[in-house]
Amino acid sequence: MKLNQLLNTIGAAYIALSARIAVSTWTESARPPCDAAMVHAGGSNAYRVLLVGGASAVGFGTVTHELALAGHLARQTSALTGRGLDVEVKANAAMTAPRVRAFLATTRLTSYDAIVLTIGTREAYEFLPVAVWRRQLGALLDLIAASGSPPPAVVIVGAETDISVPLPAWMARRGASRAAQINDVSRQIADRLPHVSYVESALVTGPKGSPEIPVQELYTTAARGIAPALALALGGPPRQEPPNDEDARLKAVARMRPRGSPADDDLNQLVTLAKDLMGASAAALYVVEADRVWSRVADGLPLDEHVRSVALCSEALDHREGLVVSDLREDPIYRSRSYVVGPPYVRFYVGYPVLSPDGYRVAAFSIFDIRPRTFRPAHAILLRQFARRAGAMLFDQT
């Protein structure tokens, strides 16, 4: 036991020192500016995925997560599922299983369809005892399992048996051996849990992180190893979310940038662009509060406020992929409402939920027309992009 502790200490110290001083390592190369980000792959009926873990998810060698593992994983998985994909990234080189668990303990896990874990490599090369890894990974998966019924699917990406940090030969061999042992444990645990799957890491940097493999190829290959398992884990339609936590949703509404902030100029341009591209009579962004809804910005309609109980945009929040009514006058639920039988005589409506960064539906990006219309799949993809962009502006996530 003392020998293992000594080796663990030596390994941790050496890797930390090497990561700071070795200009040939990925840790000294370009990287995206933020450890937390969101990337998107176009498509309707989008899945929401959390990519959380260590160095392979950080995006070393790129300047944006769109070009790193997250972006490639989003696009490849979207191609396999035929659906849109939103991948939220939370990663840094020091991420370990206990740190991931601490982060997830304060995260609304029910807003995700799946979680991809890229951990274990650092632990392997710091010679973490296998028994400790078993306990740490088990505790992490227990936390995820307790988050909902069913819980998000989990894909564990195996530890890498070759890393770019320059190590003495004996340390590299021992680290690779420990990585293989950790992977065996991860695979065994995944095999026992119906919502968890395991895949080997396909991230291959070459000897000592050599530049022989272009960065784009590196991350494309790494994503290719994960995407099939993620697509299979997601399966079918997106998971049903638990009943809405209205108090938490209203707190998210309160965190929006205040009305009249510079964001409103960008939001005005966004709704105008949406109206023009859709060839509609009007477009607006409606904020949904406890008892009322009000238009933050609008084009083709005056800024107004309505009682929430009769507002279409409030009902849109209950539809993950948006509420579409092709002809309000022919719909028994809506045909007698004041905005249908009187000015502005709305016939067509589509509203898509706008999300806060933590996944709460705070507003509706809405399109109106005075004519009945057919809403096509291409329109759904476009409207999703407008709603996503609006959310980024409302919460200063641009």
N, C-alpha and C positions, 0 to 999 in steps of 0.2 A: 504493500500500500504506500509506503513512504517513497519507494522508487517511482511509482506512478505519479505521485504528487510532485516529485522533483522534476520528472520529465514534462509533466503538464506545465509547470512553472517556466521551465526552460523554453519549451515550445511556444508558449504565449508571449514570452518576452522577445524571443528571436523574431517571430512573425511580426509583432508590433514594431520592432526596430527596423526590420527589413522594409515594411510597408512605408516607413517614413523616409528612408534614405535611398532606396533603390530606384533610380530614375528609369530603370528598364521594366518596372512593374506596371500593371494596369492602374494601380492606385495613384501613380504620378501622371497619368494621361488625362485627357479631357474627360468630362463627365457632365451629365445634366445638372443644372443649377440647383435643383431641389431633390431632397430624398423622398418627398411625397408629391405625386402628380396623378393626372388622369389621362389616359389615352383612349381613343375611340376607333372602332371599325364600323363603317357604314352598314346600314341594314335596319330593318324593322324588328319589333319584338325583341329588343336587346336584352342580353344577359348582362349581369353586373358581377365582375370578378375582382377579387383582391389578390394582388401579387405582393407577397411580403417575405422578406428574407435578407440574405447577405449579398456578397459581392456580385454574383451573377445577375442579380436584379437591379443593381445600382446603375448600370449603363456605362461603365468605364470605356473610354475610347469614342464616345459619342457626345453630342451637345444637347440632345433631346431624347426623352423616353420614346418618342415615336420611332427613332432609329435603333433603339436598344431592345432588350428582350421583351419588354412590355408591348411595344408597338408591333413587333413581329408576331408575338403570341396572339394579340388581338386580331390581326388580319388573318393569320392562318386558321385560327379557331372559328372565326366568322365564316371563312370559306368552307369549312367542314360542316358547320351547323346550318348555314344558310340564314343566319340571324345576325343582327348587330351585336356588338360586344363593347362594353365599357370596362376597361381594366384600370383599376386604381392601384398605384404603386406606393409601397412603403418599404424602403430599403436603405440600408447602409452597411458598410463593410464590417462593422462591429456587431451586427445583428446575430443573436443566438436564440435558442429555443426559449429560455426564460425571458429574454427581452421581447420576443414576439408575443409570448403569453401575456406579459404586462401591457403591451400595446393593445392586444385583442380584448383584454379585460375591460378596457374603456371605449371599445368600438361597438357600434351597432351592427352586429354580425348578421342579424336577420335581414339586412338590406342587400346582402350578397347571395348570389346563386352558387358561387364556388370560391374557394380559397386555394391559392397555389403557394406552397411553402418551399422556399429555396434556402434551407438551412442545413447545417451539419458539416460543411467543409471546414469552417473555422475551428469547430470543436475537434474535428479529426486531426488537424495539424497542430492543435494545441494538446493532443493526446488525452482528450477527455475520456475517462473510463466508460466503457460500453454500458455498464450498469447504470451509471448516472444519466447517460443519453437516453436509455430506456425509460427512466423515471421522468425525465424532462419532457420528452416527446409525448409520453402517455398523459402527463398533466396538461399539456397544450391541447391535445386532441380531446381530452375530457371537457375542457373549457368550451371548445367549439361544439361538441355534441350537446352540451347543456344549453346552448343558445336558442334552440328552437326545435320544433317537431314538424317536419324533419329539419335537421340542421343543414347548413350549407355543405355541398360536396367539398371534399378536400383532395388535392393532388400533392403528394410529397415528391419533390424532386431530389434524387439521391445526391449525396456528397460527391465532390469531384476527387478523383484519384490522382489528378495532376493539376497543380496550381502554378500561377505565374510568379509567385514570390520566390526569389532565389534562395534555396536551402542547401545545407550540406547533404551529401548523398545519403548518409545514414538517417537523417531527419526526414528527407523526402520519402525514403522507403517506409519508414515507420508510420509516417502520416498517411501514405497511400494504403498501408495495411489497416490502419485504424478507420479510414474512410470506408473500406470494404466491410469491416465489421459493423460500423454504424449503419451502413446500407442494409446489411442483413437484418438488423433489428428493425429498421424502418419498414422493410418489406414484410416481416413477420407480423408487425402490428397492423399494417394496412390490410393484410390478408384476413384479419379477424373482424374488421369493421366494414359494414356494408357501404358506408358513405365515404370511405377513404380508399384511394388508390396510390400506387407507387410507380414511379418511372425513373430509369437511370438518367443521370445528367448527360446531355449530349454536347455540353460546352467543352470544347477542346481548344486551348489557346496555343498549343505547340510548346516545345521545350523552352522553359524559362520565360514564357510569355513572348516568344519571338514574334516579329511582325509578319511571319510567313503567311498567316491566315488573315485575310482582310476582315476588318471589324464587322462589316455587314454580313459577310458569309458566316462569321462566328455566331452572331446572334440569330441569323436565319436558321442555322443548323440546330442551335440550342432550342429555339421555339419549335422546330419540327419534331424534336423529341418529346415535347410536352403536349402540343396541340391535340393529337389524337386522343390521349387519355383525358384531357380536359373536355373535349367535345363529347366523349362518351359519358363522362361524369355529369355533364350538364343535361344531356339527353332531352327529350320531350320539351314541353313548354316551360318557361321560367317558373321557379318554385312559387307557391302561394305565400304571400307575406302574412304575418300575424295581424290581428286587429290593430288599427291605427292608434298610435299613442298621440292623442290630440294635444296634450300638454307639451310634449316634446316637439311636436310639429309647430306649435305656436311660438315656442322659444326659438326655433329655427327662423320663423318669419321675422322675429324681433332682431335677429342678427344680420338681416339684409342691410346693404348700404342704404343710408337714409334717402328719402325722396328729395329730389332736387340736387343730388350729387352729380358729378361729371358722368357717372354711369348712365344717366338718363339720356344724354345726347346719343350715346352709342346704342342704347335700347330703342330710341326713336328711329334711328337709321335701320335697325334690325327689323322692326315691325313693318316699316315701309318697304324694305326689300322683300320680306315675306309676302306682303299683299301684292306687290307687283309680279313676283315670280309665280304666285298662285293665280293671278288674274282675278283676284277677289275684290269684293266691295270694301272690305275693312279688315284690319288686323289689330290686335291689342294684346297687351300683357296684363292679366288680372291677378292681383295679389288676393289670396284667400285668407281672411282672418277668422275670428271665432264666429261672428254673427253677420259679417258683411264681406263683400268683395268690392274691390275698387281697381280701376284701371290705372296702372302706373304710367303707361304710355299707350298711345293709340294713333292709328291713321285711318281715316274714313269714318270715325265715330268720335263724339265728344268724350273727354275724360268724365267718367261718371262713377257712381257707386250704387250697389244693389244689395238687397237682403240676400243673405247667403242661401236661404232655403229654396229660392226659385232661380238661382243663377246657374246657367249651363256650365260656366267655368268651374264652379265648385264640384259639380258632378264629374267633370273631367278628371279631377284628382283621384277618383275611384277607379280609373281605367289606366292600367299600367301602359298600355299602348295607345292611349288617347280615346276620346269620345268622338264618334262620327255620327252625325245625323244628316242624311242626304236631303231630306225634305221635312222641315219642322211642321209644316202645315198638314202633312199627311200622317204625322206621328201622333198617336193618341195621348202620349205623355206630355207633349210640348205644344200641340196645336192651339191651345187656348191661352197660352201665356201672352202677356202684354206686348212683348217685343216681336211677337209673331203676327198678332191680329192688328197691331198698331205700329207706329214708327219705332224703329227703322224697318219694320216688315221683313225680318230675317227669315230666310227660307233654308239656308244651309249653314251648318256649324261643324267645326272640328276644333277640339282643344287637346293639347298635349301637356302632361304634367311637367313642371319645372322643378328640379330637385335642388335641395341644399347640398353642400359638400358631404354631409353625413347621411344623405339619402332620403330626407323628408320632402314631401310634396308641398311646396309653399305657394305655388302660383300656376297659372295655366296660360300657355301661349296659344292664342285663339285666332281663328280665321272665320270670317263671316261673309255671306253672300246673300243678295236679295233674290237669287235664282237657285232652284234646286240643282245639285251637282252630284257627279259620281266621283268618289274619292279613290284614287288609284294607289297601288303599293308604292310607286315612286314618290307620290306625295307624302306618304307616311314617313319614308326615309328622310325626305327633305325637312318635314316639320320636326322630326326628332332632333335634327341638327340645329334648327333654330332654337328649340327649347333648351338644348344643352348649352348653346352659346349664351342664351339669356341667363341661365343659372350661373354661369361663370362671371357674367357682368354684375349680377345682383350681389354676389358674394366676393367680389374682387379676386376672382380666381383666374384672371386672364393671363 
